[in-house]
Each structure stands twice: as structure tokens, then as C-alpha cells.
Amino acid sequence: MEGHLLREGTTLDISGRNVDTWPADFRAEVLRRYPRLTLVTEFTAAFVDQARRKPGCAAAAAVASGVRARLADNRLN
């Protein structure tokens, strides 16, 4: 159960997937309490750093497949 919740939350937070499955007023309240501020910049930098150090890792694959754009295009921004 915890793994499922972590996956759903991370997917929503990072790529914005399934954003409409969460009520708009709930999303607004969460974002009011926990604004995203520099999440996109910091998360992208962490992925790029790890990809540079470990070219065969999942972060490198994510960078190569456009994680920057997915982060930037997230409707929660």
C-alpha cells in the first residue's frame, strides 16, 4: 500500500500524471501549504548531476527522455 501511494504521489508531483484524479480544491490546498517554489530547478539539477556521474542509471535515462520538459510542463507549477 505504501509503495502504491509513494508512486502515485511522486508521479503527480514530478510529471503531473493523473492530476485530474485529485479534486481541484484539494490540489489547491496542498499547493498553498506546500508551494513548489524551486522544485523543478532542484529536481532537474539532481537528475542531471546523477546522470553525469552514472551514465547508465535511471536518472540518465530520464534526462535523455525529457524529464526537464515533463517537470516544467507539470500543471501543478
C-alpha positions in Angstrom: 0.0 0.0 0.0 2.7 2.5 0.9 4.6 1.8 -2.3 1.5 2.5 -4.3 0.9 5.8 -2.5 4.5 6.8 -3.0 4.3 6.0 -6.7 1.1 7.9 -7.2 2.3 11.0 -5.2 5.7 11.1 -6.9 4.1 10.7 -10.4 1.7 13.5 -9.7 4.4 15.8 -8.1 7.1 15.2 -10.7 5.4 14.7 -14.0 1.8 15.8 -13.3 0.4 12.5 -14.4 -3.2 11.8 -13.3 -3.5 15.4 -12.0 -7.3 15.3 -12.6 -7.9 12.3 -10.3 -7.3 14.7 -7.4 -10.0 17.2 -6.6 -9.1 20.8 -7.6 -9.7 22.2 -4.2 -7.5 19.5 -2.6 -4.7 20.3 -5.0 -5.0 24.0 -4.3 -4.9 23.5 -0.6 -1.8 21.2 -0.8 0.0 23.7 -3.1 -1.0 26.6 -0.7 0.5 24.7 2.2 3.5 23.3 0.3 4.3 25.5 -2.6 6.6 24.0 -5.3 8.9 27.0 -5.3 12.2 25.7 -6.7 11.2 22.0 -7.0 11.6 21.9 -10.8 15.1 23.5 -10.7 16.4 21.5 -7.8 14.9 18.2 -9.1 16.3 18.7 -12.6 19.7 19.6 -11.3 19.8 16.4 -9.1 18.8 14.2 -12.1 21.4 15.9 -14.4 24.1 15.5 -11.7 23.3 11.8 -11.2 23.1 11.2 -14.9 26.6 12.8 -15.4 28.1 10.6 -12.6 26.3 7.4 -13.6 25.6 7.4 -17.4 23.7 4.1 -17.3 21.4 4.8 -14.4 17.6 5.5 -14.4 18.3 9.3 -13.9 20.4 9.3 -17.1 17.5 7.6 -19.0 15.1 10.1 -17.6 17.2 13.1 -18.6 17.6 11.6 -22.1 13.9 11.1 -22.4 13.0 14.6 -21.5 12.4 14.8 -17.7 13.2 18.5 -17.8 10.3 19.2 -20.1 7.9 17.0 -18.1 8.8 18.8 -14.9 8.4 22.2 -16.5 5.1 21.2 -18.1 3.5 19.9 -14.9 0.2 21.6 -14.4 1.0 22.0 -10.7 3.6 24.6 -11.5 
